[in-house]
Amino acid sequence: MKVLIVDDSRFVRKVIRKCFDGLDVNLREAADGKDALENFRSMGGCDLILTDWNMPVMDGLEFVQELARDSGFPAPKIVMITTENEQFKIVQAIEAGCDDYMMKPFQPDELLNRLRNILGPDHEMFTKARA
């Protein structure tokens, strides 16, 4: 499973990356939406994207909207992880194509539970041990 972590904070990317320890995933990171879009295309698409909203160059919402216009790849599952807590922003993100929306700070167990809900508890990411 290919996963793309998008956040301008290296610390947050590290925290999210640690959540995947021991799981069967191929992780890539990007510091903004433009870099994420380039990574997504060079990866040949991916299965899951975890993205922040507030980033320089291209923010998370713009990134998600751009992905929706890119019909060259199957649509990934997308989780927006951000400090933005206004109801209209949550609606904007979901309407743009996000499958879930989480507030920072978050607990690693909460993220994994959300991913189990999105992907299904029997998804290979959770059932296969990393080789």
trRosetta pair geometry for C-beta under 8 A, 3 or more apart (Angstrom, degrees):
i j d omega theta_ij theta_ji phi_ij phi_ji
1 24 6.4 93 18 108 98 81
1 25 5.0 -45 78 -111 95 72
1 26 6.9 180 85 20 42 77
1 47 4.8 -77 -160 48 84 152
1 48 6.8 27 165 5 112 112
1 123 7.8 50 -76 158 150 112
1 124 6.6 164 -41 83 113 102
1 125 4.7 -33 16 -78 157 104
2 25 7.5 130 -108 -166 16 75
2 26 4.9 -29 -104 69 65 106
2 28 7.4 8 -172 2 92 107
2 43 5.7 148 -179 170 147 132
2 45 7.5 117 75 111 141 58
2 46 3.8 -118 112 -135 108 84
2 47 5.3 126 54 6 69 88
2 48 7.5 173 94 32 51 71
3 20 6.7 -165 59 -98 161 155
3 25 4.9 0 2 -173 123 127
3 26 6.9 156 22 74 72 50
3 27 5.2 -25 73 -105 101 67
3 28 7.3 173 90 27 52 67
3 46 6.4 144 -89 174 13 128
3 47 6.8 -44 -72 63 60 89
3 48 4.7 -17 -113 73 82 103
3 49 7.5 167 -161 -85 58 33
3 50 7.2 16 -178 0 102 100
4 27 7.9 147 -92 -159 27 55
4 28 5.1 -20 -110 71 72 98
4 29 7.5 155 -162 -95 59 22
4 30 6.5 9 -177 3 103 111
4 36 6.1 112 159 -152 130 93
4 39 5.9 141 -131 112 124 126
4 40 6.1 -36 -57 -81 168 81
4 43 7.2 -146 -69 5 115 161
4 46 4.9 140 -19 48 105 166
4 48 7.3 179 27 95 65 55
4 49 4.8 -13 67 -112 101 80
4 50 7.4 -176 92 29 54 63
4 51 7.9 10 110 -65 95 92
4 76 7.7 28 26 155 111 173
5 13 5.1 124 127 -139 127 83
5 16 5.0 156 -135 99 132 136
5 17 6.3 -90 -12 -64 167 79
5 27 6.5 10 -7 -165 111 103
5 28 7.2 -177 25 90 73 45
5 29 4.9 -25 70 -109 98 74
5 30 7.3 169 87 26 51 65
5 50 5.2 -9 -116 64 66 104
5 51 8.0 170 -165 -79 35 50
6 29 7.6 159 -83 -163 39 53
6 30 4.7 -12 -111 68 81 100
6 31 7.8 -125 -156 -39 62 3
6 32 7.4 18 -169 162 98 5
6 33 6.7 65 -179 -89 140 50
6 35 7.8 161 -130 81 96 92
6 36 4.2 7 -105 -89 130 140
6 49 6.5 9 0 -173 116 98
6 50 6.9 175 28 89 71 52
6 51 4.0 -1 65 -114 116 84
6 52 6.3 -132 111 20 75 75
6 55 7.3 -71 155 -43 94 163
6 60 6.7 143 109 -107 122 91
6 63 6.7 -165 152 143 164 171
7 12 4.4 -95 138 92 156 122
7 13 5.1 -168 57 -60 109 82
7 16 7.2 136 1 1 139 140
7 31 7.3 -38 91 -132 37 44
7 50 7.9 -26 -35 117 106 89
7 51 7.2 176 -61 -151 68 42
7 52 4.2 95 -114 -21 78 123
7 55 7.0 -151 -149 -84 33 121
7 81 7.5 -42 -80 78 122 109
8 31 5.1 66 -119 -178 54 78
8 32 5.9 38 -83 -74 95 76
8 52 6.6 -96 9 64 76 150
8 54 7.6 -77 19 112 126 66
8 55 4.4 161 -36 -129 113 88
8 56 6.2 95 -107 12 145 84
9 12 3.9 70 84 9 115 107
9 13 6.7 178 94 -10 61 81
9 52 7.4 106 17 -60 95 159
10 13 5.6 -54 -150 37 34 114
10 14 6.3 37 151 -23 66 105
10 31 7.7 -18 -69 -104 72 105
11 14 5.6 -55 -151 34 31 112
11 15 6.5 32 151 -20 65 103
12 15 5.6 -50 -147 34 35 113
12 16 6.4 32 155 -15 67 105
12 52 7.0 65 113 -66 154 128
12 81 7.8 172 177 112 124 123
12 104 7.3 -35 -123 -119 128 139
13 16 5.9 -56 -148 40 31 108
13 17 6.1 36 152 -24 65 108
13 29 5.0 64 -164 -140 136 130
13 31 7.9 -61 -47 -91 145 65
14 17 5.5 -52 -144 35 30 115
14 18 6.4 36 154 -25 63 103
15 18 5.8 -53 -154 29 29 114
15 19 7.2 40 146 -28 59 97
15 108 7.5 -135 172 -76 85 97
16 19 5.6 -44 -163 17 40 118
16 20 7.6 28 148 -12 62 102
16 50 5.7 -177 -162 104 144 149
16 81 7.4 158 -90 56 129 165
16 111 7.2 -157 -128 -159 77 166
17 20 6.1 -65 -168 34 40 108
17 21 8.0 69 138 -50 64 78
17 27 5.9 104 -127 171 91 162
17 29 7.2 -36 -69 -71 120 120
18 21 5.6 -10 -166 -26 51 113
18 108 7.0 -71 101 -106 96 137
19 108 4.5 -169 -103 -146 94 97
19 111 5.3 -30 -148 85 158 137
19 112 6.1 -162 -177 -55 107 94
20 23 4.8 -91 -165 45 68 119
20 25 5.1 -63 -170 45 131 143
20 27 6.1 145 79 -66 158 130
22 129 7.0 -46 -178 -145 77 77
22 130 6.1 -148 -161 8 29 114
23 125 5.3 25 178 175 115 83
23 126 6.9 -28 -130 -91 108 43
23 130 6.5 59 90 -47 18 105
24 124 6.3 -69 76 142 136 87
24 125 5.7 -148 62 -131 82 45
24 128 4.0 6 -25 91 155 107
24 129 6.8 98 -56 116 100 10
24 130 5.2 179 -89 -82 57 61
24 131 7.7 55 -117 -11 98 75
25 125 5.9 35 -66 -136 96 105
25 130 7.7 -53 23 -89 57 110
28 39 5.2 172 139 -177 138 130
28 43 6.3 -128 -4 -74 156 135
28 46 7.4 -126 33 -87 118 147
29 39 8.0 -139 83 -116 22 167
30 33 7.8 93 127 -97 130 14
30 35 4.0 172 -159 109 103 101
30 36 3.7 174 82 -75 158 68
30 38 7.8 147 -118 54 132 86
30 39 5.0 -136 -64 2 122 143
31 35 5.6 37 44 44 70 154
31 55 7.2 164 150 -159 55 123
32 35 5.1 91 55 16 74 103
32 36 6.8 -132 101 -8 36 94
32 55 4.5 172 -122 149 72 122
32 56 5.4 -66 -102 73 136 65
32 57 4.1 74 147 49 155 118
32 58 5.7 114 153 46 98 71
32 59 8.0 -54 -160 -85 85 29
33 36 5.2 -55 -142 37 33 116
33 37 6.2 38 157 -24 67 101
33 51 7.5 58 -94 -158 82 133
33 55 6.0 146 -20 77 83 130
33 57 6.6 -164 47 96 78 92
33 58 3.1 -104 74 104 114 101
33 59 5.9 10 -20 72 135 13
33 60 6.2 -169 -74 -85 111 30
33 62 5.5 106 127 81 171 95
33 63 3.2 -138 -139 -65 110 111
33 66 7.3 117 166 25 117 134
34 37 5.8 -49 -150 30 30 111
34 38 6.7 28 151 -14 61 104
34 57 4.6 -84 8 142 123 125
34 58 4.3 127 -41 6 77 122
34 63 7.9 -114 -42 -93 35 98
35 38 5.7 -55 -152 38 34 112
35 39 6.3 35 150 -19 67 107
35 57 7.4 71 -13 84 88 154
36 39 5.5 -54 -146 38 32 113
36 40 6.1 38 153 -25 66 104
36 49 7.4 84 -176 -148 126 123
36 51 6.8 48 -134 -108 168 118
36 58 7.8 -126 37 82 101 118
36 63 5.5 25 74 -147 133 139
37 40 5.6 -48 -145 32 30 115
37 41 6.6 25 157 -13 62 106
37 58 7.1 -5 -10 79 123 159
37 63 6.2 -145 -53 -138 96 86
37 66 5.9 -30 -102 111 133 139
37 67 7.3 -144 -109 -68 86 79
37 70 7.9 163 -150 -44 99 153
38 41 6.1 -59 -150 39 29 106
38 42 6.2 21 156 -14 66 112
39 42 5.9 -62 -142 42 28 106
39 43 6.0 28 159 -20 66 111
40 43 6.0 -61 -149 36 24 110
40 45 6.5 18 178 -117 81 35
40 46 6.1 -99 -130 4 74 104
40 49 7.5 -9 -95 -87 118 129
40 67 6.9 -77 163 -107 171 106
40 70 7.9 104 116 90 131 162
40 73 7.3 -155 158 44 99 164
40 76 7.8 -117 -138 -8 115 140
41 44 7.8 38 177 -71 33 24
41 45 7.9 24 -106 -57 31 50
41 70 7.7 -108 -81 -163 98 149
41 72 7.8 38 -123 83 90 136
41 73 7.7 -145 -107 -30 56 137
43 46 5.3 14 110 -60 145 95
44 73 7.1 154 165 -112 46 119
45 72 7.9 -157 -61 107 109 79
45 73 3.3 169 -83 -162 121 132
45 74 6.0 88 178 44 157 72
45 76 6.7 177 -179 -53 88 103
46 49 6.5 109 83 -62 122 84
46 76 5.3 18 86 -95 72 143
47 76 5.7 132 165 -133 13 94
47 77 6.7 6 155 21 64 93
48 76 5.8 -169 -75 179 16 110
48 77 5.0 -16 -109 66 73 98
48 78 7.7 165 -160 -82 50 36
48 79 7.6 6 -172 3 94 100
48 115 7.3 29 -143 -135 149 111
48 119 7.4 -34 -81 -71 127 123
49 67 7.6 -125 9 -90 165 167
49 76 5.1 91 -11 106 98 139
49 77 7.3 179 26 89 66 50
49 78 4.7 -10 66 -112 102 79
49 79 7.3 -177 94 30 56 62
50 78 7.9 169 -82 -158 29 53
50 79 5.1 -12 -113 67 72 102
50 81 5.7 14 -179 -2 93 124
50 111 7.8 26 -124 -156 142 122
51 60 4.4 151 140 -136 112 110
51 63 6.1 -148 -159 84 157 140
51 64 6.9 -170 64 -56 152 98
51 78 6.7 -17 15 -163 112 99
51 79 7.4 153 25 82 64 52
51 80 5.9 -35 76 -112 83 58
51 81 7.0 154 76 27 28 78
52 55 5.6 112 87 -47 112 106
52 60 5.2 -151 97 -55 43 134
52 80 7.6 79 -143 -163 14 68
52 81 6.2 -50 -87 78 57 75
52 82 5.5 118 -157 -92 60 82
53 59 6.0 15 169 174 55 107
53 60 4.2 -96 -109 43 33 126
53 61 6.0 30 -143 -30 87 89
53 80 6.0 47 -61 -169 91 114
53 82 3.9 31 2 -112 107 151
53 83 7.8 -121 43 40 113 61
53 84 4.9 -18 46 -1 161 132
53 89 7.3 20 -130 179 161 125
53 93 7.3 -78 -93 -86 113 124
54 59 6.2 -23 -115 -135 28 111
54 60 7.3 -29 -8 3 27 106
54 82 6.6 118 3 -146 84 109
54 83 7.1 -31 14 40 129 100
54 84 7.1 146 -31 -43 102 105
55 58 7.1 0 91 82 107 46
55 59 5.3 151 46 -120 74 52
55 60 6.2 99 8 -39 111 78
58 62 4.8 -122 -171 93 86 127
58 63 5.5 112 131 -63 111 84
58 66 7.4 -12 -177 -8 141 146
59 62 5.1 94 56 13 72 103
59 63 6.9 -128 104 -8 37 93
60 63 5.4 -53 -146 35 33 117
60 64 6.4 31 157 -18 67 103
60 80 6.0 119 146 -131 139 97
60 82 6.8 -140 40 -72 157 128
60 93 7.9 3 120 -117 110 109
61 64 5.8 -53 -148 36 32 109
61 65 6.3 32 153 -17 65 107
61 80 7.9 28 -76 -116 68 138
61 92 6.3 -6 -131 135 133 116
61 93 6.4 -100 -103 -94 91 73
61 96 5.9 -173 -156 -49 77 172
62 65 5.6 -56 -147 40 31 112
62 66 6.2 33 154 -21 65 107
63 66 5.8 -56 -148 36 28 111
63 67 6.5 31 152 -21 63 104
64 67 5.6 -50 -150 33 33 114
64 68 6.7 37 151 -23 63 102
64 78 5.9 122 -120 167 109 162
64 80 7.3 -41 -52 -74 147 109
64 93 6.9 70 50 -148 168 69
64 96 4.5 80 112 132 120 122
64 97 5.2 -175 173 58 102 104
64 98 6.0 -32 -139 -54 154 85
65 68 5.6 -50 -153 29 34 115
65 69 6.9 28 150 -14 63 104
65 96 5.1 -69 -71 -151 76 113
65 97 7.5 162 -85 11 39 116
66 69 5.8 -58 -155 36 36 109
66 70 6.5 36 148 -25 67 108
67 70 5.5 -58 -148 32 36 113
67 75 7.6 104 146 -132 105 74
67 76 7.4 -63 -178 33 142 99
67 78 7.5 142 80 -71 157 144
67 97 6.7 -142 85 87 107 156
68 75 7.7 29 -110 -117 59 112
68 96 6.5 -138 -25 177 142 65
68 97 4.7 -167 -76 -42 114 145
70 73 6.4 8 128 28 106 95
73 76 7.8 -1 127 -33 117 89
75 97 7.0 -125 -157 -165 123 123
77 99 4.9 -36 -159 8 80 154
77 118 5.2 118 -169 156 141 127
77 119 6.5 -113 -2 -73 170 82
78 97 6.0 55 36 120 142 88
78 98 4.7 -98 103 -119 105 58
78 99 5.6 133 55 6 58 86
78 100 7.9 -174 101 35 50 64
79 98 6.7 91 -119 -164 21 99
79 99 6.4 -51 -72 64 64 88
79 100 4.6 -12 -117 68 88 98
79 101 7.3 -173 -162 -77 64 25
79 102 6.2 20 173 1 109 109
79 111 7.8 122 133 -147 161 86
79 114 6.5 97 -122 129 142 131
79 115 7.4 -71 -38 -81 149 79
79 118 7.1 -112 -65 -41 108 163
80 93 4.6 -66 -3 -162 159 145
80 98 4.7 -33 -17 -124 105 152
80 100 7.5 -162 30 97 66 52
80 101 4.9 -6 62 -117 103 73
80 102 7.1 175 90 29 54 64
81 102 4.7 -10 -110 70 75 105
81 103 7.9 -80 -156 11 59 1
81 104 6.2 84 162 -57 83 92
81 106 6.5 -79 -149 -3 113 143
81 111 7.6 5 -99 -108 136 112
82 101 7.7 -41 32 -163 101 85
82 102 7.7 126 22 80 56 58
82 103 7.1 -50 77 -122 52 44
82 104 6.2 -83 154 -2 11 103
83 103 7.0 64 -122 -159 34 75
83 104 5.0 -53 -69 55 71 106
84 89 4.5 -102 154 135 124 159
84 90 7.8 -179 117 -55 98 65
85 89 7.5 62 61 56 9 128
85 90 7.9 11 -160 -46 34 108
85 103 5.9 33 -93 -112 100 122
86 89 4.6 86 68 3 90 107
86 90 7.3 -158 94 -8 48 83
87 90 5.7 -53 -153 32 37 113
87 91 6.5 36 151 -17 68 105
88 91 5.5 -51 -149 38 36 114
88 92 6.3 45 149 -25 66 103
89 92 5.3 -46 -146 33 35 117
89 93 6.4 36 154 -20 64 103
90 93 5.9 -55 -152 35 30 110
90 94 6.5 25 153 -14 65 108
90 101 5.0 150 -138 111 87 169
91 94 5.9 -58 -146 40 31 108
91 95 6.0 28 157 -16 67 111
92 95 5.9 -61 -144 41 25 109
92 96 6.2 26 156 -23 63 110
93 96 5.7 -57 -148 34 29 113
93 98 4.3 -6 155 16 91 143
93 101 5.4 111 89 -93 142 121
94 97 8.0 170 -179 30 26 11
94 98 5.4 -77 -90 65 41 92
94 101 6.6 -72 -56 -32 90 123
98 101 5.9 74 127 -67 142 84
99 118 5.2 89 131 -134 135 122
100 114 5.3 147 158 -178 165 119
100 117 7.6 102 -81 83 142 116
100 118 5.8 -96 -22 -69 126 126
102 106 5.3 22 159 -87 124 146
102 110 7.2 137 -141 129 130 114
102 111 6.8 27 -120 -97 174 76
102 114 6.4 -86 -68 -50 125 172
103 106 6.6 145 83 -69 53 93
106 110 5.3 -125 -177 75 95 127
106 111 5.7 93 132 -52 133 96
107 110 4.3 94 62 -1 87 106
107 111 7.3 -157 91 -6 48 81
108 111 5.7 -54 -153 34 36 112
108 112 6.4 31 154 -14 69 106
109 112 5.8 -56 -147 40 33 109
109 113 6.2 36 154 -21 66 106
110 113 5.7 -55 -147 36 30 112
110 114 6.4 32 153 -20 64 105
111 114 5.8 -56 -151 35 31 112
111 115 6.4 29 152 -18 65 106
112 115 5.6 -53 -147 37 34 112
112 116 6.4 39 152 -22 65 101
113 116 5.6 -49 -149 32 33 113
113 117 6.7 35 150 -19 63 102
114 117 5.6 -54 -154 34 34 112
114 118 6.4 27 151 -15 67 107
115 118 5.6 -55 -142 40 35 108
115 119 5.6 5 168 7 72 115
115 125 7.6 -73 151 94 126 144
116 119 6.5 -64 -125 55 22 90
116 120 7.2 -57 -175 117 55 12
116 121 4.9 34 -170 -92 106 67
116 123 7.5 -157 -127 20 54 114
116 126 6.5 55 -102 -64 92 154
119 123 3.9 -9 142 -50 113 160
119 125 6.5 -6 142 31 163 125
119 126 7.7 150 96 -13 128 112
120 123 4.9 125 69 -45 82 90
121 126 6.5 -78 -172 77 47 159
122 126 7.3 -125 -140 67 11 115
122 127 6.2 21 -165 -46 54 134
123 126 5.4 79 68 14 80 99
123 127 7.1 179 89 -1 36 98
124 127 5.6 -72 -131 50 36 100
124 128 5.1 12 -179 -4 81 116
125 128 7.3 -47 -114 41 12 92
